Amino acid sequence: MNSKRAIKDLTKGNMMKNMLIFSLPMLFGNVLQNLYNWVDSIIVGNYLGYEALAAVNIAFPIMFILTSVIMGLTMATSIMIAQYAGAKNERMIKKTISTTTIFLGGAAIIIAIVGVLLSKSFLVLVNTPPEIMKDAQSYLIIIMAGVIFTFGYNMTSAILRGLGDSFTPTIFLIISTVLNAVLDVVFIIGLGPIPSMGVGGAALATVIAQGTSYILSIMYLSKKGHLISFKLSELKYDNKIMMQILKLGVPSAVQQFIVSSGLLALSGIINSFGSDVIAGFGVGSKIDSFAMLPAMTLSMAASTVTGQCIGAGHKERVKEVLKNGAILSIIISAATILFVYTLGRPSLYLFTQEVRVIDIGMNYLKIVSLAYIFLGLNFLFAGILRGAGEIWINTIITVLIFYGIRVPLAAYLSSKTAFGSSGIWIAIALSFTIGCFLNGGYYATGRWKRKEIIKTRVVEQRDGSIDMSKATTETMDAAIAEADVNEFDDRTK
């Protein structure tokens, strides 16, 4: 693969077409990833029972909080690459990728060790019921032991998205999804000489599938001579680039930590209602995720396209990102609401036959789905602001949403009113709505237009070093002119 053709210019041509071409492979990949979580839950719920299903659901927010900080830094890398791609600065793209790879590899190992050693302590912290503690710990230990594969795949995907390529990661995710489904049957149910491993089998299947996807992506990129190279001999750590990633990534990492810790706090409230509500929330969330996936996909697309537009000096096109993203978001949200009210309940029976659990899951869906349109628009506004480098405002709004609204309101409505567990679902729906107005309101101020990352903060010198103190439009333009990039692959025309 010619390295000059590794970057897709998303700033030219029809913006709706660009966003669709970029988003659809990524959405398809996210749906696949969600489906293999479905497969885990369907097999666990039907073959091991709803308590085992609750054990799997309870481990997720713990895993999320342990990985959230690093995933925030990965997001920062993707935004930097998107803006360098828009500026046609291939040399800086390579330096950013190399530094990120070294840093995340070390961080993943540390998080894996911490996650395994403290797994039981984390489960106790979130009020895990005694009857599902053993299964939950078994699942969490295996998932955390394989977290380096989770990081690896998400890192390569984030880098490729920054370059405008959402198709390649999807191919490897398809392979991972099929493999996970097969291994679920083998490890959870037991097949041939392999005995049933219970909930631990679901975790092992996930780790092996993600590891395979990551390894295949590394082999492909290295073999094809891509702009990205993961050969150890070519990886070089640049402290100044790392500092720039941290400047952009720390607020993003803080935001991810807030989200994950907020989910953990919310889980503590949900878990206090027992295994039925935990399982009901879990199966409801599986259907609910099909509203989340398009919203998250459009958010990531908006970040990448906004980053490239700003890097290329086309801020005026960001309005088109918002307009077209909003149209797509509203259409998808309306379709998901229709699905919930027509096919939601039959879909829940895929996971369990327990009527009590189904009733709770359906109650959750009916309440939360009322805010799906606001959810989609909230993610869209947040994605545009991230792509422009406005990470701190995202962080502040996220703090308000989780700790000013969602968690305290959920605690109050579920314990001090007659709503019971339904009060938690009401708090979630309200937080989506208020978040939309907060992010949208900040976008309307136009302050994000002053947040270019690469034109105001990073200047590459002739010797390849980075001078953070001489950031001007003129010197950046000179640096770009020296970059060895003469053409882009504009496949969207």
Secondary structure, DSSP 8 states (H G I E B T S, - for coil): --GGGS-B--SSS-HHHHHHHHHHHHHHHHHHHHHHHHHHHHHHHHHT-HHHHHHHHHHHHHHHHHHHHHHHHHHHHHHHHHHHHHHT-HHHHHHHHHHHHHHHHHHHHHHHHHHHHTHHHHHHHTT--HHHHHHHHHHHHHHHHTHHHHHHHHHHHHHHHHTT--SHHHHHHHHHHHHHHHHHIIIIIIBTTB---THHHHHHHHHHHHHHHHHHHHHHHHHTT-S----GGG----HHHHHHHHHHHHHHHHHHHHHHHHHHHHHHHHHTT-HHHHHHHHHHHHHHHHHHHHHHHHHHHHHHHHHHHHHTT-GGGHHHHHHHHHHHHHHHHHHHHHHHHHHHHHHHTTT---HHHHHHHHHHHHHHGGGHHHHHHHHHHHHHHHHTT-HHHHHHHHHIIIIIIIHHHHHHHHHHSTTTTHHHHHHHHHHHHHHHHHHHHHHHHTGGGG--STTTT-EE-TTS-EETT---HHHHHHHHHHSS----B-TT-
